[in-house]
Every structure is written in structure tokens, then in C-alpha cells.
Amino acid sequence: MREIKEENMMTECELLVMKAIWSTDEIMSIKGIQALVNKAYNKDWKIQTVSTFLARLVKKGYLRMERRGRSFFYYPLVKEEDYGKMEIVKCVDMWGKGKIQALLSAFSEVRGLTKEDKKNIREIIENGDSKVD
């Protein structure tokens, strides 16, 4: 997993753009990204707004931009799963003082844990298997 510096973390708006890009296997143009973000997140962002976020994401190293004729297309350089893991670790460090039990306790208190969740957590602990579905 690639290390991302604190100053290069995504803003909430940038994250919405990345989530839209990650949601499809298609290589997308700015217009396609704009349409997807606006539909998925009930936004009314103009092309210029999306363009600003895309430029920031390229600069921060999350996307690669490629020109094809008169259009630009964007390719993710960071996997959604990798970024999510990094955010979870950051959350545990920030709010749980590095202790995973704080995260589990808070999640359980707010959302609850199903029997399936508890079974999966036990499997992770017992087997060290982080790929439980």
C-alpha cells in the first residue's frame, strides 16, 4: 500500500469524485465524471468545479490524466481498497489512540454488530485472515 502524506489527503469533495471514478471500470472523461458524481451524490456541480477537483487529485497523485484528441481522460493511481484501509488506520489512530477495540466498540454502540459480524471478527482474530466477506 502506498504511503500518502497528510497534506495529500483527499477533501470530502475530492473523495466523492474518486468514489465515482472507482465505481466504474470505464476510463472516464470529465463530462462522464461530472454526470456520475451529480447523479450518485445528488450534486449540481458544473464542469469547472469537477475540473478543479480532478486537477487537485492529479497533483496529489491519485489520478493520471491522459489527453485523447480534445478530451482528457482520468485513470485512478490509487485503489479504493488501499485508500479505505489508510483512512481506517487514520481513524483508529486519531479517535482510538491506535487501539482497534475503540473502533469496534464505537461501531458496535452506534450501528450494532450482527452475529455474522461477530463471527467474521472472530475469524480474523483467530486466523489472521483480513479477507473475510
C-alpha positions as CSV (number, residue, x, y, z in Angstrom):
1,M,0.0,0.0,0.0
2,R,1.3,3.4,-1.0
3,E,2.1,5.9,1.8
4,I,0.1,9.1,1.4
5,K,1.2,12.2,3.2
6,E,-1.2,14.1,5.4
7,E,-1.1,17.2,3.2
8,N,-2.2,15.0,0.2
9,M,-5.2,13.5,1.9
10,M,-8.4,14.0,-0.1
11,T,-11.1,16.5,0.9
12,E,-14.6,15.3,1.1
13,C,-15.4,16.7,-2.4
14,E,-12.3,15.1,-3.9
15,L,-13.3,11.8,-2.3
16,L,-16.8,12.0,-3.9
17,V,-15.1,12.4,-7.3
18,M,-12.7,9.5,-6.6
19,K,-15.6,7.3,-5.4
20,A,-17.4,8.0,-8.7
21,I,-14.3,7.1,-10.6
22,W,-13.7,3.9,-8.5
23,S,-17.3,2.9,-9.1
24,T,-16.8,2.0,-12.7
25,D,-14.2,0.1,-14.7
26,E,-14.5,2.6,-17.6
27,I,-11.9,5.2,-18.2
28,M,-13.8,8.5,-17.9
29,S,-13.8,11.9,-19.4
30,I,-14.6,15.0,-17.3
31,K,-18.2,15.0,-18.6
32,G,-18.7,11.4,-17.6
33,I,-17.3,12.0,-14.2
34,Q,-19.5,15.1,-13.7
35,A,-22.6,13.2,-14.7
36,L,-21.7,10.3,-12.4
37,V,-20.9,12.5,-9.4
38,N,-24.0,14.6,-9.8
39,K,-26.3,11.5,-10.1
40,A,-24.7,9.4,-7.4
41,Y,-24.3,12.2,-4.8
42,N,-27.2,14.4,-5.7
43,K,-24.9,17.3,-6.7
44,D,-25.3,20.0,-9.3
45,W,-21.6,20.6,-9.9
46,K,-20.6,22.4,-13.1
47,I,-17.7,21.2,-15.3
48,Q,-15.4,23.8,-13.9
49,T,-16.0,22.5,-10.3
50,V,-15.3,18.9,-11.3
51,S,-12.3,20.1,-13.3
52,T,-10.8,21.8,-10.2
53,F,-11.2,18.6,-8.1
54,L,-9.7,16.5,-10.9
55,A,-6.7,18.8,-11.2
56,R,-6.1,18.6,-7.4
57,L,-6.4,14.8,-7.5
58,V,-3.8,14.6,-10.3
59,K,-1.5,16.9,-8.4
60,K,-1.9,14.8,-5.2
61,G,-1.1,11.6,-7.1
62,Y,-4.5,9.9,-7.0
63,L,-5.2,10.2,-10.8
64,R,-3.3,10.2,-14.1
65,M,-4.7,12.4,-16.8
66,E,-4.3,11.5,-20.5
67,R,-5.3,13.6,-23.4
68,R,-7.1,12.0,-26.3
69,G,-7.7,14.5,-29.1
70,R,-9.6,17.3,-27.5
71,S,-10.7,15.4,-24.4
72,F,-8.9,14.4,-21.2
73,F,-9.4,11.0,-19.5
74,Y,-8.6,10.1,-16.0
75,Y,-7.1,6.9,-14.6
76,P,-7.0,6.1,-10.9
77,L,-3.5,5.5,-9.5
78,V,-4.7,4.5,-6.0
79,K,-7.0,1.6,-5.4
80,E,-10.2,2.3,-3.4
81,E,-9.4,-0.6,-1.0
82,D,-6.0,0.8,-0.3
83,Y,-7.3,4.3,0.4
84,G,-10.0,2.9,2.6
85,K,-7.6,0.9,4.7
86,M,-5.4,4.0,5.2
87,E,-8.5,6.1,6.3
88,I,-9.5,3.4,8.8
89,V,-6.0,3.3,10.3
90,K,-6.0,7.1,10.5
91,C,-9.4,7.0,12.2
92,V,-8.2,4.4,14.7
93,D,-5.0,6.4,15.4
94,M,-6.9,9.7,15.7
95,W,-10.0,8.6,17.7
96,G,-9.0,5.3,19.3
97,K,-5.4,6.2,20.2
98,G,-4.2,3.4,18.0
99,K,-6.4,0.8,19.7
100,I,-8.7,-1.2,17.5
101,Q,-11.1,-2.0,20.3
102,A,-12.1,1.7,20.4
103,L,-13.2,1.4,16.7
104,L,-15.1,-1.8,17.3
105,S,-16.7,-0.6,20.5
106,A,-17.8,2.7,18.8
107,F,-19.1,0.9,15.7
108,S,-21.0,-1.7,17.9
109,E,-22.5,1.1,20.0
110,V,-23.7,3.2,17.1
111,R,-24.5,0.6,14.5
112,G,-24.6,-2.7,16.3
113,L,-22.8,-5.9,15.3
114,T,-24.7,-8.8,13.8
115,K,-24.0,-12.4,14.6
116,E,-22.3,-12.6,11.2
117,D,-20.1,-9.6,12.0
118,K,-19.0,-11.1,15.3
119,K,-18.3,-14.4,13.5
120,N,-16.2,-12.6,10.9
121,I,-14.3,-10.7,13.6
122,R,-13.5,-13.9,15.4
123,E,-12.2,-15.5,12.2
124,I,-10.0,-12.5,11.6
125,I,-8.6,-12.7,15.1
126,E,-8.1,-16.5,15.1
127,N,-6.8,-16.9,11.5
128,G,-5.3,-13.5,10.8
129,D,-7.4,-13.5,7.7
130,S,-8.3,-10.0,6.7
131,K,-10.2,-11.1,3.6
132,V,-13.4,-12.2,5.3
133,D,-16.6,-11.2,3.4
